[in-house]
Amino acid sequence: MNLKIIIVRFILFFAIAFLVSVAVGFLWNIVFHGVTKIDWNTSVRFGLVLGIIFAFIGSRRIKT
């Protein structure tokens, strides 16, 4: 396992998951609650968890 590739994948997946969860949470609050509020805690947690999981899965994939 190359540590540099794992770190780059983690940052990439973290950013994607973070931005998607921010957008979904923001739109959810606008549509259903009528409030323009972003839940940063949930967005960071989703980003961290999904970033770690997807980076680990990508590094463990068997090269064919």
C-alpha positions in Angstrom: 0.0 0.0 0.0 1.3 3.4 -1.0 0.6 5.9 1.8 0.6 8.9 -0.7 -2.1 7.3 -2.8 -4.2 6.5 0.3 -3.9 10.1 1.6 -4.8 11.6 -1.8 -7.8 9.3 -2.0 -8.9 10.2 1.5 -8.7 13.9 0.8 -10.7 13.4 -2.5 -13.4 11.3 -1.0 -13.6 13.5 2.1 -14.1 16.6 0.0 -16.8 14.9 -2.2 -18.7 13.5 0.7 -18.4 16.7 2.7 -19.7 18.9 -0.2 -22.6 16.5 -1.0 -23.7 16.3 2.6 -23.5 20.1 3.0 -25.7 20.5 -0.1 -28.2 17.9 0.8 -28.5 19.1 4.4 -28.9 22.7 3.3 -31.6 21.8 0.7 -33.3 19.6 3.2 -33.6 22.4 5.8 -34.8 24.8 3.1 -37.5 22.5 1.7 -38.8 20.9 4.9 -38.1 23.4 7.6 -37.9 26.7 5.8 -34.6 27.6 7.5 -31.3 28.3 5.7 -29.1 26.4 8.2 -26.2 23.9 7.6 -25.4 21.2 10.1 -21.6 21.3 10.0 -21.1 18.5 12.5 -23.0 15.9 10.4 -21.2 17.0 7.2 -17.7 16.6 8.8 -18.6 13.2 10.2 -19.9 11.9 6.9 -16.8 13.3 5.2 -14.5 11.6 7.6 -16.2 8.3 7.8 -16.8 7.9 4.0 -13.3 9.3 3.3 -11.7 6.7 5.5 -13.8 3.8 4.2 -13.5 4.6 0.5 -9.8 5.3 0.8 -9.2 2.0 2.6 -11.4 0.0 0.1 -9.6 1.5 -2.8 -6.2 0.6 -1.4 -7.3 -3.0 -0.6 -8.5 -3.7 -4.1 -6.7 -6.5 -5.9 -4.7 -5.3 -8.9 -5.4 -7.4 -11.9 
